């Protein structure tokens, strides 16, 4: 089984994984997955509270996968040990908790996923670089190139796309006040350049379907 959900902002929105709110986990094993569409927030400051929630997630019956959003400590996240998962490279947070890296392609339960995290923080003017904001929230040239190379290697076809930000045209529908930037424009370009069944994204704190393919997720936990 594979489930998709939105931002967890550990510890703020992690309770969506409680047994009461997500009873399906009682039937899941570590061979089943929950994918978080960015703003995981569980690799932040190494506090006892953070360790508690990582241990809590680790104890769950499922395996947790997440892409990065904008509210992440990228210095810590990018220094995590690398491991192989689903034919791609991941950062290992702990047993059963893995960060899916920008531009990688993963085969999960025979489904092909293209993932690309990151977004621009609309509240960055109220944040301090190196403390609660990192410029690495936005992709660099190497990450864009890596993504494009992997798209070509996979013949422009995927089953699912997982991002934090949405393409420019989709963002205009769901959050018209958010800025258009290099990332939204990159996602807009691949939106029409690849084939896929569904595209899931977080970031906007809404649960909403836009057309037949685009799904914004936040509190909902959607089974594929």
TORPA-4810 file (N, C-alpha, C, O; in nm, 3 decimals):
<nodes>
NODE_1_0.084_-0.120_0.000_0.000_0.000_0.000_0.087_0.125_0.000_0.193_0.128_0.062_X
NODE_2_0.041_0.226_-0.069_0.108_0.355_-0.070_0.004_0.463_-0.041_-0.102_0.467_-0.104_X
NODE_3_0.035_0.549_0.054_-0.051_0.662_0.087_0.028_0.791_0.067_0.149_0.794_0.087_X
NODE_4_-0.042_0.897_0.027_0.019_1.029_0.006_-0.048_1.128_0.098_-0.171_1.129_0.111_X
NODE_5_0.032_1.213_0.164_-0.024_1.318_0.248_0.059_1.446_0.235_0.160_1.450_0.164_X
NODE_6_0.013_1.550_0.305_0.079_1.679_0.295_0.174_1.707_0.409_0.217_1.616_0.480_X
NODE_7_0.207_1.833_0.426_0.309_1.879_0.520_0.281_1.829_0.663_0.166_1.826_0.708_X
NODE_8_0.389_1.792_0.732_0.375_1.749_0.872_0.430_1.852_0.970_0.388_1.856_1.086_X
NODE_9_0.524_1.936_0.925_0.577_2.043_1.012_0.601_1.992_1.155_0.557_2.054_1.251_X
NODE_10_0.669_1.880_1.167_0.688_1.820_1.300_0.731_1.927_1.400_0.829_1.997_1.378_X
NODE_11_0.657_1.940_1.513_0.550_1.853_1.563_0.407_1.902_1.532_0.311_1.844_1.582_X
NODE_12_0.392_2.007_1.452_0.264_2.077_1.443_0.153_1.991_1.380_0.042_1.985_1.433_X
NODE_13_0.184_1.926_1.269_0.079_1.853_1.195_0.106_1.703_1.185_0.053_1.636_1.096_X
NODE_14_0.187_1.649_1.275_0.222_1.508_1.270_0.111_1.418_1.325_0.111_1.298_1.301_X
NODE_15_0.016_1.477_1.398_-0.089_1.395_1.460_-0.184_1.332_1.358_-0.266_1.248_1.394_X
NODE_16_-0.173_1.372_1.233_-0.255_1.306_1.130_-0.220_1.158_1.120_-0.298_1.080_1.065_X
NODE_17_-0.102_1.118_1.173_-0.062_0.978_1.171_-0.102_0.902_1.297_-0.059_0.788_1.317_X
NODE_18_-0.183_0.963_1.382_-0.231_0.889_1.499_-0.321_0.775_1.452_-0.379_0.781_1.343_X
NODE_19_-0.332_0.672_1.533_-0.414_0.556_1.496_-0.561_0.595_1.479_-0.633_0.534_1.401_X
NODE_20_-0.604_0.695_1.553_-0.743_0.738_1.544_-0.771_0.807_1.410_-0.874_0.782_1.348_X
NODE_21_-0.680_0.892_1.367_-0.700_0.966_1.242_-0.658_0.889_1.119_-0.703_0.918_1.008_X
NODE_22_-0.570_0.791_1.138_-0.521_0.710_1.026_-0.529_0.562_1.064_-0.427_0.496_1.080_X
NODE_23_-0.651_0.511_1.078_-0.668_0.372_1.124_-0.619_0.268_1.025_-0.597_0.153_1.062_X
NODE_24_-0.601_0.306_0.900_-0.554_0.211_0.798_-0.418_0.152_0.832_-0.382_0.045_0.784_X
NODE_25_-0.341_0.223_0.916_-0.207_0.177_0.949_-0.208_0.043_1.023_-0.107_-0.027_1.028_X
NODE_26_-0.322_0.009_1.082_-0.332_-0.117_1.154_-0.314_-0.236_1.061_-0.280_-0.346_1.105_X
NODE_27_-0.338_-0.214_0.932_-0.325_-0.322_0.833_-0.195_-0.310_0.753_-0.174_-0.386_0.659_X
NODE_28_-0.109_-0.216_0.791_0.012_-0.190_0.713_0.135_-0.256_0.775_0.136_-0.289_0.894_X
NODE_29_0.239_-0.273_0.692_0.368_-0.324_0.738_0.477_-0.229_0.688_0.448_-0.132_0.619_X
NODE_30_0.600_-0.258_0.722_0.711_-0.175_0.676_0.731_-0.184_0.525_0.809_-0.106_0.468_X
NODE_31_0.662_-0.276_0.460_0.665_-0.284_0.314_0.559_-0.195_0.251_0.544_-0.191_0.129_X
NODE_32_0.484_-0.122_0.336_0.387_-0.022_0.290_0.443_0.116_0.321_0.528_0.132_0.409_X
NODE_33_0.394_0.216_0.247_0.459_0.348_0.252_0.360_0.462_0.268_0.249_0.460_0.215_X
NODE_34_0.405_0.563_0.342_0.337_0.692_0.344_0.437_0.795_0.291_0.548_0.806_0.343_X
NODE_35_0.397_0.870_0.189_0.484_0.971_0.129_0.432_1.109_0.168_0.316_1.142_0.144_X
NODE_36_0.520_1.191_0.226_0.486_1.326_0.270_0.537_1.425_0.166_0.654_1.421_0.127_X
NODE_37_0.448_1.513_0.120_0.481_1.607_0.011_0.551_1.734_0.061_0.511_1.845_0.027_X
NODE_38_0.655_1.716_0.142_0.737_1.830_0.183_0.700_1.890_0.317_0.598_1.857_0.376_X
NODE_39_0.788_1.981_0.365_0.776_2.040_0.499_0.758_1.931_0.604_0.666_1.935_0.686_X
NODE_40_0.849_1.834_0.600_0.855_1.727_0.699_0.885_1.785_0.837_0.812_1.761_0.933_X
NODE_41_0.993_1.861_0.846_1.026_1.933_0.969_1.084_1.848_1.080_1.102_1.897_1.192_X
NODE_42_1.113_1.722_1.051_1.163_1.632_1.155_1.314_1.624_1.165_1.367_1.554_1.250_X
NODE_43_1.383_1.697_1.076_1.529_1.707_1.084_1.559_1.855_1.099_1.578_1.926_1.000_X
NODE_44_1.562_1.901_1.223_1.562_2.046_1.246_1.670_2.091_1.343_1.765_2.159_1.303_X
NODE_45_1.657_2.054_1.470_1.750_2.107_1.570_1.807_2.001_1.665_1.882_2.034_1.756_X
NODE_46_1.770_1.875_1.644_1.822_1.769_1.729_1.770_1.770_1.871_1.829_1.708_1.959_X
NODE_47_1.660_1.840_1.894_1.604_1.851_2.029_1.545_1.719_2.076_1.522_1.628_1.997_X
NODE_48_1.520_1.710_2.205_1.456_1.591_2.260_1.317_1.572_2.202_1.273_1.459_2.180_X
NODE_49_1.247_1.684_2.178_1.114_1.675_2.119_1.123_1.615_1.978_1.042_1.529_1.942_X
NODE_50_1.220_1.660_1.901_1.239_1.607_1.766_1.269_1.457_1.772_1.213_1.379_1.695_X
NODE_51_1.358_1.417_1.863_1.393_1.276_1.877_1.271_1.194_1.915_1.254_1.081_1.869_X
NODE_52_1.186_1.251_2.000_1.064_1.181_2.039_0.978_1.150_1.917_0.931_1.037_1.902_X
NODE_53_0.958_1.249_1.831_0.870_1.230_1.716_0.932_1.137_1.611_0.860_1.063_1.545_X
NODE_54_1.064_1.142_1.596_1.130_1.048_1.504_1.114_0.906_1.556_1.086_0.814_1.478_X
NODE_55_1.132_0.887_1.685_1.111_0.754_1.743_0.966_0.710_1.730_0.939_0.592_1.706_X
NODE_56_0.874_0.803_1.744_0.731_0.773_1.729_0.701_0.727_1.587_0.630_0.629_1.566_X
NODE_57_0.755_0.800_1.488_0.737_0.759_1.349_0.804_0.625_1.321_0.749_0.540_1.251_X
NODE_58_0.923_0.607_1.377_0.997_0.483_1.357_0.918_0.363_1.409_0.928_0.253_1.354_X
NODE_59_0.839_0.384_1.514_0.761_0.275_1.574_0.636_0.241_1.494_0.573_0.138_1.519_X
NODE_60_0.601_0.324_1.398_0.481_0.299_1.320_0.498_0.175_1.231_0.610_0.134_1.202_X
NODE_61_0.386_0.118_1.191_0.390_-0.005_1.113_0.439_0.016_0.970_0.486_-0.078_0.906_X
NODE_62_0.430_0.140_0.919_0.465_0.172_0.781_0.602_0.236_0.770_0.661_0.276_0.870_X
NODE_63_0.653_0.245_0.647_0.776_0.318_0.617_0.740_0.460_0.574_0.651_0.480_0.491_X
NODE_64_0.810_0.558_0.630_0.784_0.699_0.600_0.884_0.750_0.497_1.005_0.737_0.514_X
NODE_65_0.832_0.808_0.390_0.912_0.872_0.286_0.869_1.018_0.276_0.750_1.048_0.288_X
NODE_66_0.963_1.107_0.254_0.924_1.248_0.240_1.016_1.319_0.144_1.136_1.289_0.136_X
NODE_67_0.960_1.415_0.070_1.041_1.509_-0.004_1.060_1.632_0.084_0.988_1.651_0.181_X
NODE_68_1.157_1.716_0.049_1.177_1.839_0.125_1.081_1.946_0.076_1.042_1.948_-0.041_X
NODE_69_1.046_2.035_0.168_0.965_2.151_0.133_1.052_2.274_0.136_1.164_2.273_0.083_X
NODE_70_1.004_2.379_0.197_1.085_2.498_0.219_1.121_2.515_0.365_1.226_2.571_0.398_X
NODE_71_1.034_2.468_0.454_1.063_2.477_0.597_1.134_2.351_0.644_1.077_2.266_0.712_X
NODE_72_1.260_2.341_0.606_1.348_2.231_0.645_1.484_2.290_0.684_1.520_2.398_0.638_X
NODE_73_1.558_2.218_0.768_1.696_2.254_0.796_1.782_2.182_0.693_1.820_2.067_0.712_X
NODE_74_1.811_2.251_0.583_1.880_2.185_0.473_2.025_2.152_0.506_2.081_2.059_0.448_X
NODE_75_2.085_2.225_0.598_2.221_2.192_0.639_2.226_2.052_0.700_2.313_1.972_0.667_X
NODE_76_2.132_2.024_0.790_2.125_1.892_0.853_2.073_1.786_0.756_2.124_1.675_0.752_X
NODE_77_1.970_1.822_0.680_1.908_1.726_0.590_2.007_1.674_0.486_2.014_1.554_0.460_X
NODE_78_2.085_1.764_0.428_2.177_1.725_0.323_2.305_1.661_0.375_2.387_1.614_0.296_X
NODE_79_2.322_1.660_0.507_2.439_1.594_0.565_2.407_1.453_0.614_2.495_1.384_0.667_X
NODE_80_2.283_1.410_0.598_2.244_1.275_0.638_2.312_1.171_0.550_2.343_1.199_0.434_X
NODE_81_2.334_1.050_0.602_2.395_0.946_0.519_2.304_0.906_0.403_2.182_0.904_0.416_X
NODE_82_2.367_0.875_0.291_2.292_0.834_0.173_2.272_0.683_0.172_2.354_0.608_0.226_X
NODE_83_2.163_0.640_0.111_2.134_0.499_0.096_2.063_0.479_-0.036_2.018_0.575_-0.098_X
NODE_84_2.052_0.354_-0.080_1.980_0.322_-0.203_1.840_0.277_-0.167_1.820_0.199_-0.074_X
NODE_85_1.743_0.329_-0.244_1.604_0.289_-0.222_1.529_0.299_-0.355_1.532_0.402_-0.421_X
NODE_86_1.462_0.194_-0.393_1.376_0.198_-0.511_1.446_0.239_-0.638_1.384_0.298_-0.727_X
NODE_87_1.575_0.208_-0.649_1.649_0.244_-0.768_1.704_0.386_-0.768_1.763_0.429_-0.867_X
NODE_88_1.684_0.458_-0.659_1.736_0.595_-0.647_1.813_0.613_-0.518_1.827_0.519_-0.439_X
NODE_89_1.863_0.732_-0.496_1.938_0.765_-0.375_1.847_0.841_-0.278_1.772_0.929_-0.319_X
NODE_90_1.856_0.805_-0.151_1.780_0.873_-0.046_1.875_0.915_0.066_1.987_0.865_0.075_X
NODE_91_1.829_1.005_0.151_1.894_1.033_0.279_1.822_0.952_0.387_1.699_0.954_0.394_X
NODE_92_1.897_0.883_0.468_1.838_0.802_0.575_1.833_0.882_0.704_1.936_0.921_0.759_X
NODE_93_1.711_0.907_0.753_1.692_0.975_0.881_1.706_0.873_0.994_1.775_0.898_1.094_X
NODE_94_1.641_0.759_0.978_1.645_0.649_1.075_1.586_0.529_1.003_1.544_0.539_0.888_X
NODE_95_1.583_0.416_1.070_1.523_0.298_1.008_1.377_0.326_0.974_1.298_0.363_1.061_X
NODE_96_1.343_0.308_0.848_1.204_0.328_0.807_1.164_0.472_0.783_1.045_0.500_0.767_X
NODE_97_1.261_0.566_0.781_1.232_0.707_0.756_1.336_0.761_0.659_1.454_0.769_0.692_X
NODE_98_1.292_0.798_0.536_1.386_0.835_0.432_1.344_0.963_0.359_1.226_0.987_0.334_X
NODE_99_1.445_1.044_0.327_1.424_1.167_0.249_1.447_1.136_0.102_1.555_1.092_0.063_X
NODE_100_1.345_1.160_0.019_1.354_1.141_-0.125_1.415_1.266_-0.188_1.365_1.377_-0.169_X
NODE_101_1.521_1.248_-0.261_1.606_1.359_-0.307_1.555_1.418_-0.439_1.506_1.346_-0.525_X
NODE_102_1.568_1.548_-0.453_1.521_1.621_-0.571_1.573_1.562_-0.702_1.693_1.538_-0.719_X
NODE_103_1.480_1.539_-0.792_1.517_1.493_-0.924_1.539_1.344_-0.936_1.565_1.295_-1.046_X
NODE_104_1.529_1.270_-0.825_1.546_1.125_-0.830_1.418_1.057_-0.879_1.309_1.115_-0.873_X
NODE_105_1.434_0.936_-0.926_1.322_0.853_-0.971_1.324_0.725_-0.889_1.428_0.661_-0.875_X
NODE_106_1.209_0.687_-0.836_1.200_0.570_-0.749_1.092_0.476_-0.799_0.985_0.519_-0.843_X
NODE_107_1.120_0.347_-0.793_1.020_0.245_-0.820_0.971_0.194_-0.686_1.046_0.133_-0.610_X
NODE_108_0.844_0.219_-0.657_0.783_0.178_-0.530_0.659_0.096_-0.563_0.565_0.146_-0.626_X
NODE_109_0.659_-0.028_-0.520_0.547_-0.118_-0.552_0.515_-0.118_-0.701_0.400_-0.111_-0.742_X
NODE_110_0.620_-0.126_-0.781_0.609_-0.132_-0.927_0.551_-0.006_-0.990_0.511_-0.006_-1.106_X
NODE_111_0.547_0.103_-0.913_0.503_0.233_-0.965_0.625_0.324_-0.974_0.711_0.324_-0.885_X
NODE_112_0.632_0.402_-1.080_0.746_0.491_-1.101_0.712_0.633_-1.055_0.616_0.693_-1.103_X
NODE_113_0.792_0.684_-0.963_0.772_0.817_-0.904_0.886_0.910_-0.943_1.003_0.876_-0.929_X
NODE_114_0.851_1.028_-0.992_0.946_1.137_-1.009_0.921_1.237_-0.897_0.807_1.279_-0.876_X
NODE_115_1.026_1.275_-0.824_1.007_1.365_-0.710_1.096_1.488_-0.726_1.207_1.482_-0.779_X
NODE_116_1.043_1.602_-0.677_1.121_1.725_-0.681_1.071_1.819_-0.572_0.967_1.883_-0.585_X
NODE_117_1.148_1.824_-0.463_1.109_1.908_-0.350_1.150_2.053_-0.364_1.203_2.095_-0.467_X
NODE_118_1.124_2.128_-0.258_1.161_2.269_-0.254_1.046_2.363_-0.284_0.947_2.325_-0.347_X
NODE_119_1.059_2.486_-0.238_0.963_2.593_-0.263_1.023_2.721_-0.205_1.119_2.718_-0.128_X
NODE_120_0.965_2.832_-0.243_1.006_2.961_-0.189_0.917_2.996_-0.069_0.794_2.995_-0.081_X
NODE_121_0.979_3.026_0.044_0.903_3.063_0.164_0.843_3.202_0.148_0.915_3.299_0.123_X
NODE_122_0.710_3.212_0.163_0.648_3.343_0.151_0.662_3.424_0.279_0.622_3.540_0.285_X
NODE_123_0.720_3.361_0.384_0.741_3.431_0.511_0.889_3.448_0.543_0.926_3.471_0.658_X
NODE_124_0.975_3.437_0.441_1.120_3.438_0.469_1.171_3.569_0.525_1.276_3.573_0.590_X
NODE_125_1.098_3.677_0.502_1.143_3.805_0.558_1.132_3.806_0.711_1.191_3.891_0.777_X
NODE_126_1.056_3.713_0.765_1.042_3.701_0.910_1.130_3.592_0.969_1.117_3.558_1.087_X
NODE_127_1.219_3.536_0.888_1.304_3.427_0.931_1.451_3.467_0.924_1.486_3.566_0.860_X
NODE_128_1.536_3.390_0.991_1.679_3.419_0.998_1.757_3.309_0.928_1.742_3.191_0.961_X
NODE_129_1.840_3.347_0.832_1.916_3.247_0.757_2.008_3.169_0.849_2.077_3.226_0.933_X
NODE_130_2.009_3.037_0.832_2.091_2.950_0.914_2.030_2.912_1.047_2.084_2.829_1.120_X
NODE_131_1.916_2.972_1.079_1.846_2.940_1.203_1.711_2.877_1.175_1.681_2.769_1.226_X
NODE_132_1.630_2.943_1.094_1.499_2.885_1.057_1.464_2.910_0.911_1.349_2.901_0.870_X
NODE_133_1.570_2.942_0.832_1.553_2.957_0.687_1.686_2.930_0.620_1.792_2.972_0.667_X
NODE_134_1.680_2.858_0.507_1.800_2.825_0.430_1.775_2.850_0.283_1.670_2.816_0.230_X
NODE_135_1.874_2.911_0.218_1.857_2.944_0.076_1.841_2.819_-0.009_1.792_2.826_-0.122_X
NODE_136_1.884_2.704_0.043_1.871_2.579_-0.031_1.727_2.531_-0.045_1.701_2.427_-0.106_X
NODE_137_1.632_2.607_0.012_1.491_2.575_-0.010_1.458_2.579_-0.159_1.368_2.509_-0.205_X
NODE_138_1.531_2.660_-0.234_1.513_2.668_-0.379_1.621_2.585_-0.448_1.738_2.590_-0.408_X
NODE_139_1.584_2.511_-0.551_1.681_2.425_-0.620_1.792_2.505_-0.687_1.775_2.622_-0.721_X
NODE_140_1.906_2.437_-0.705_2.016_2.498_-0.779_2.024_2.438_-0.919_1.948_2.347_-0.954_X
NODE_141_2.116_2.489_-0.998_2.128_2.446_-1.138_2.155_2.297_-1.148_2.099_2.229_-1.234_X
NODE_142_2.242_2.246_-1.061_2.275_2.104_-1.066_2.152_2.017_-1.041_2.136_1.912_-1.103_X
NODE_143_2.064_2.060_-0.950_1.944_1.982_-0.920_1.845_1.985_-1.037_1.783_1.884_-1.069_X
NODE_144_1.831_2.101_-1.100_1.747_2.108_-1.219_1.802_2.017_-1.330_1.726_1.944_-1.395_X
NODE_145_1.933_2.022_-1.352_1.994_1.940_-1.456_1.980_1.791_-1.425_1.954_1.710_-1.514_X
NODE_146_1.996_1.756_-1.298_1.982_1.617_-1.256_1.840_1.567_-1.285_1.821_1.456_-1.334_X
NODE_147_1.743_1.651_-1.254_1.603_1.615_-1.280_1.578_1.596_-1.430_1.517_1.497_-1.471_X
NODE_148_1.626_1.690_-1.510_1.604_1.680_-1.654_1.671_1.557_-1.714_1.615_1.493_-1.803_X
NODE_149_1.789_1.523_-1.666_1.858_1.404_-1.715_1.780_1.277_-1.679_1.769_1.186_-1.761_X
NODE_150_1.726_1.273_-1.557_1.649_1.155_-1.516_1.516_1.146_-1.590_1.468_1.036_-1.618_X
NODE_151_1.458_1.258_-1.621_1.335_1.258_-1.701_1.362_1.198_-1.838_1.284_1.116_-1.888_X
NODE_152_1.472_1.238_-1.899_1.508_1.185_-2.031_1.538_1.036_-2.024_1.496_0.960_-2.111_X
NODE_153_1.610_0.994_-1.920_1.644_0.852_-1.904_1.520_0.765_-1.891_1.522_0.647_-1.927_X
NODE_154_1.413_0.823_-1.840_1.290_0.747_-1.819_1.187_0.774_-1.929_1.067_0.749_-1.913_X
NODE_155_1.237_0.826_-2.042_1.152_0.846_-2.160_1.030_0.933_-2.132_0.924_0.915_-2.193_X
NODE_156_1.045_1.027_-2.038_0.942_1.128_-2.011_0.811_1.066_-1.958_0.706_1.128_-1.968_X
NODE_157_0.818_0.947_-1.903_0.696_0.880_-1.854_0.713_0.835_-1.710_0.812_0.772_-1.673_X
NODE_158_0.611_0.870_-1.628_0.608_0.830_-1.487_0.464_0.795_-1.449_0.369_0.836_-1.516_X
NODE_159_0.451_0.719_-1.342_0.316_0.694_-1.291_0.269_0.810_-1.205_0.155_0.855_-1.216_X
NODE_160_0.360_0.861_-1.118_0.322_0.967_-1.026_0.433_1.070_-1.013_0.552_1.037_-1.021_X
NODE_161_0.393_1.194_-0.993_0.486_1.303_-0.964_0.455_1.355_-0.824_0.339_1.378_-0.789_X
NODE_162_0.561_1.373_-0.744_0.547_1.425_-0.607_0.633_1.551_-0.596_0.754_1.544_-0.612_X
NODE_163_0.570_1.664_-0.568_0.643_1.789_-0.547_0.589_1.860_-0.423_0.485_1.822_-0.369_X
NODE_164_0.660_1.962_-0.381_0.609_2.046_-0.272_0.536_2.165_-0.333_0.419_2.189_-0.303_X
NODE_165_0.605_2.239_-0.417_0.543_2.349_-0.491_0.462_2.293_-0.607_0.480_2.178_-0.647_X
NODE_166_0.374_2.375_-0.660_0.297_2.338_-0.779_0.350_2.414_-0.900_0.416_2.517_-0.884_X
NODE_167_0.323_2.365_-1.019_0.357_2.442_-1.140_0.286_2.576_-1.139_0.183_2.593_-1.074_X
NODE_168_0.340_2.671_-1.212_0.288_2.808_-1.212_0.137_2.814_-1.237_0.066_2.881_-1.163_X
NODE_169_0.089_2.746_-1.340_-0.054_2.755_-1.375_-0.144_2.695_-1.268_-0.255_2.743_-1.246_X
NODE_170_-0.097_2.591_-1.201_-0.175_2.528_-1.094_-0.172_2.615_-0.969_-0.273_2.632_-0.902_X
NODE_171_-0.055_2.671_-0.939_-0.044_2.762_-0.825_-0.135_2.883_-0.841_-0.193_2.932_-0.744_X
NODE_172_-0.147_2.931_-0.964_-0.233_3.047_-0.990_-0.378_3.019_-0.954_-0.453_3.110_-0.918_X
NODE_173_-0.418_2.892_-0.964_-0.555_2.855_-0.929_-0.573_2.841_-0.779_-0.676_2.881_-0.725_X
NODE_174_-0.474_2.785_-0.712_-0.491_2.750_-0.571_-0.441_2.859_-0.476_-0.493_2.875_-0.366_X
NODE_175_-0.339_2.936_-0.519_-0.281_3.040_-0.433_-0.226_3.152_-0.520_-0.104_3.165_-0.535_X
NODE_176_-0.313_3.233_-0.577_-0.270_3.335_-0.675_-0.179_3.442_-0.618_-0.114_3.513_-0.694_X
NODE_177_-0.171_3.456_-0.485_-0.084_3.558_-0.428_0.060_3.509_-0.412_0.150_3.589_-0.384_X
NODE_178_0.084_3.378_-0.428_0.219_3.324_-0.415_0.301_3.362_-0.538_0.248_3.376_-0.648_X
NODE_179_0.432_3.381_-0.517_0.517_3.430_-0.624_0.543_3.325_-0.731_0.554_3.205_-0.702_X
NODE_180_0.553_3.372_-0.853_0.604_3.289_-0.963_0.756_3.297_-0.957_0.813_3.405_-0.943_X
NODE_181_0.822_3.182_-0.966_0.967_3.181_-0.955_1.026_3.072_-1.045_0.953_3.006_-1.119_X
NODE_182_1.155_3.056_-1.038_1.221_2.959_-1.123_1.173_2.817_-1.103_1.168_2.739_-1.198_X
NODE_183_1.137_2.783_-0.981_1.089_2.648_-0.953_0.950_2.625_-1.010_0.927_2.523_-1.076_X
NODE_184_0.858_2.718_-0.988_0.723_2.698_-1.042_0.726_2.694_-1.194_0.648_2.622_-1.257_X
NODE_185_0.817_2.773_-1.254_0.829_2.773_-1.399_0.892_2.643_-1.451_0.854_2.593_-1.557_X
NODE_186_0.988_2.589_-1.376_1.046_2.460_-1.412_0.940_2.350_-1.407_0.931_2.267_-1.497_X
NODE_187_0.860_2.351_-1.302_0.753_2.251_-1.289_0.647_2.270_-1.397_0.589_2.173_-1.445_X
NODE_188_0.624_2.395_-1.436_0.529_2.422_-1.545_0.581_2.361_-1.676_0.503_2.308_-1.756_X
NODE_189_0.710_2.371_-1.697_0.768_2.317_-1.819_0.755_2.165_-1.823_0.718_2.109_-1.927_X
NODE_190_0.783_2.098_-1.712_0.774_1.952_-1.716_0.630_1.905_-1.709_0.600_1.792_-1.746_X
NODE_191_0.540_1.991_-1.660_0.397_1.956_-1.653_0.344_1.909_-1.788_0.265_1.814_-1.795_X
NODE_192_0.386_1.975_-1.894_0.340_1.938_-2.028_0.443_1.857_-2.105_0.418_1.814_-2.218_X
NODE_193_0.559_1.836_-2.044_0.667_1.764_-2.113_0.678_1.618_-2.078_0.752_1.544_-2.142_X
NODE_194_0.604_1.575_-1.974_0.608_1.435_-1.934_0.465_1.381_-1.924_0.369_1.457_-1.922_X
NODE_195_0.454_1.249_-1.919_0.323_1.186_-1.897_0.319_1.128_-1.756_0.421_1.082_-1.704_X
NODE_196_0.201_1.132_-1.695_0.185_1.085_-1.558_0.036_1.066_-1.532_-0.049_1.124_-1.601_X
NODE_197_0.005_0.983_-1.431_-0.134_0.958_-1.395_-0.185_1.067_-1.300_-0.293_1.124_-1.320_X
NODE_198_-0.106_1.094_-1.196_-0.144_1.193_-1.095_-0.021_1.270_-1.050_0.091_1.219_-1.052_X
NODE_199_-0.044_1.395_-1.010_0.063_1.482_-0.957_0.015_1.532_-0.821_-0.086_1.602_-0.813_X
NODE_200_0.087_1.496_-0.716_0.054_1.537_-0.579_0.151_1.644_-0.532_0.270_1.638_-0.562_X
NODE_201_0.100_1.743_-0.459_0.187_1.847_-0.403_0.130_1.897_-0.271_0.011_1.883_-0.244_X
NODE_202_0.217_1.955_-0.189_0.177_2.008_-0.059_0.183_2.160_-0.060_0.129_2.224_-0.150_X
NODE_203_0.248_2.219_0.042_0.287_2.360_0.046_0.173_2.459_0.074_0.194_2.556_0.147_X
NODE_204_0.054_2.438_0.018_-0.049_2.540_0.024_-0.151_2.517_0.135_-0.246_2.595_0.150_X
NODE_205_-0.132_2.411_0.212_-0.218_2.380_0.328_-0.365_2.369_0.288_-0.454_2.421_0.355_X
NODE_206_-0.387_2.300_0.177_-0.522_2.276_0.128_-0.533_2.133_0.079_-0.435_2.073_0.034_X
NODE_207_-0.654_2.079_0.088_-0.687_1.950_0.028_-0.782_1.978_-0.087_-0.897_2.017_-0.067_X
NODE_208_-0.732_1.958_-0.209_-0.810_2.003_-0.323_-0.767_1.929_-0.450_-0.648_1.909_-0.473_X
NODE_209_-0.863_1.889_-0.530_-0.834_1.831_-0.661_-0.854_1.938_-0.768_-0.954_2.009_-0.769_X
NODE_210_-0.756_1.949_-0.857_-0.764_2.046_-0.965_-0.759_1.968_-1.096_-0.653_1.920_-1.137_X
NODE_211_-0.873_1.957_-1.162_-0.880_1.877_-1.282_-0.867_1.729_-1.250_-0.899_1.686_-1.139_X
NODE_212_-0.822_1.652_-1.346_-0.815_1.507_-1.330_-0.682_1.459_-1.274_-0.673_1.345_-1.227_X
NODE_213_-0.579_1.543_-1.276_-0.446_1.493_-1.243_-0.381_1.557_-1.122_-0.296_1.494_-1.058_X
NODE_214_-0.416_1.680_-1.088_-0.344_1.752_-0.984_-0.420_1.747_-0.851_-0.539_1.776_-0.845_X
NODE_215_-0.347_1.710_-0.746_-0.409_1.696_-0.614_-0.322_1.766_-0.510_-0.207_1.727_-0.488_X
NODE_216_-0.377_1.870_-0.447_-0.311_1.935_-0.333_-0.348_1.858_-0.207_-0.465_1.828_-0.183_X
NODE_217_-0.248_1.826_-0.126_-0.274_1.749_-0.004_-0.219_1.824_0.117_-0.114_1.888_0.112_X
NODE_218_-0.293_1.813_0.226_-0.248_1.867_0.354_-0.288_1.771_0.465_-0.206_1.691_0.510_X
NODE_219_-0.412_1.776_0.511_-0.457_1.686_0.616_-0.498_1.549_0.563_-0.487_1.449_0.633_X
NODE_220_-0.543_1.545_0.439_-0.591_1.418_0.384_-0.474_1.321_0.365_-0.360_1.362_0.342_X
NODE_221_-0.505_1.193_0.376_-0.408_1.086_0.352_-0.472_0.997_0.247_-0.567_0.924_0.275_X
NODE_222_-0.419_1.002_0.125_-0.484_0.944_0.008_-0.415_0.815_-0.032_-0.293_0.811_-0.047_X
NODE_223_-0.491_0.711_-0.048_-0.437_0.583_-0.093_-0.429_0.580_-0.244_-0.525_0.617_-0.313_X
NODE_224_-0.314_0.537_-0.296_-0.300_0.522_-0.442_-0.372_0.396_-0.488_-0.372_0.365_-0.607_X
</nodes>
